[in-house]
Amino acid sequence: MTLTLTTILAALASGAVVGLLLSVFGGGGSVLATPLLLYAVGVDDAHLAIGTSAAAVAVNALGGLAAQARAGRVKWPCALVFGGSGLAGSLVGSTLAKGMDGRSLMIWFAVAMAAVALSMMLPRKNEGNPAVHLTAGLTLRLAPVGALTGLAAGFFGIGGGFLIAPGLMAATGMTLANAAASSLVSVSLFGAATSANYAASGWVDWPLFGLLVAGGAVGTVVGVPLARRLANRATMARRLFAGMILLAAAYVAFRSLT
């Protein structure tokens, strides 16, 4: 698409919002990337928006992952098994999505957004084992969950973060803080695989990608200290964000149906 000053500023702002949300909420923060490209930046093709946003989210998630890794919150063995097993699933899911028309895909996308919001409203306990380590039994539980999550992430192009953290917690018993940090490994891997699949069909706008990444870097810088400040109000912040996602899902569905 043609880059005007308005488009450039909208893309930078959208990237900043996504980077901030990824830092504060983990993988689930990527869910607004595609709607922002469609309705704020003005991308007129759903496939192009999904492919471009997936590429940018993958890079922005790496920035958040680096910050979480420095803080020692990432459980690398568990995260890599989960993410590695989901790579094939994300390629299958994104291939299925490329075969759908844009209108139908965005209706399903709105459904997925609503699911993200509802999952974020569920009460979560931070209790868990902060010293969890990978075993053969954990690997057998992590791998199939990772594969299914990768399939969903590839199809919807939203990183799958709303499924990754609960999946990690259920399979390993790790804490919420460790799961949110470790989920960024899968967000990066799934986003990279999905965007590569879309790029092969010419559905990644690279100049827009660069603007989203630049904005995302600023959002990440702001988001990391904000996440620390919201630590004691995590439930309230998550539910407010979930309400915003529900409104966005309703808007996406309305635009797609009309």
Secondary structure, DSSP 4 states (H G I P E B T S, - for coil): ----HHHHHHHHHHHHHHHHHHHHHGGGGGGGHHHHIIIII----HHHHHHHHHHHHHHHHHHHHHHHHHTT---HHHHHHHHHHHHHHHHHHHHHHHTS-HHHHHHHHHHHHHHHHHHHHS-----S-TT----HHHHHHHHHHHHHHHHHHHHHTSTTHHHHHHHHHHHH---HHHHHHHHHHHHHHHHHHHHHHHHHTT---HHHHHHHHHHHHHHHHHHHHHHHHTGGGHHHHHHHHHHHHHHHHHHHHHHHH-
